[in-house]
Amino acid sequence: MSARSLDVKELLRQRGYRATPQRLAIYDALWKAGSHPTVADIHEYAERRDPTISKATVYKALQLFVEMGLAREIGFRDESTRYDPDVGFHINLVCTKCGKIEDYACTDFDQIAPNLEEETGFDVLNYHFEVYGICRDCARID
């Protein structure tokens, strides 16, 4: 079992949730199913480890991971929703043509938040950034 799995197992227990084999398999699949995977990608990967895992179980586990801050949803709540297990500060660059999502590392939001709060009085509780446009590969095709 990886250190990441041990961490999520402990976090689930600390928050009063059971660290079921299905949840652990889904969390592992979230990291290993490819860059910014869809529910279908995660289900396909997790199902290899445990064929009894249903798509409904994947949806429920992902929603729990999002609520716990272990993953982020990218996009809209439909078939195109993607999930990002990297909850550290970065910008997601989303191509509106092909749907590819790339991570862009940038200034730590902790450097920005105090100024934002000081200047606006807005108490930041959570954040994530998505920038929509055309990726380099699609721009070359046009």
Beta strands, then each sheet from edge to edge (+ up, - down):
strand 1: 72-74
strand 2: 82-84
strand 3: 91-95
strand 4: 101-104
strand 5: 129-133
sheet 1: 1+ 2-
sheet 2: 4+ 3- 5-
end
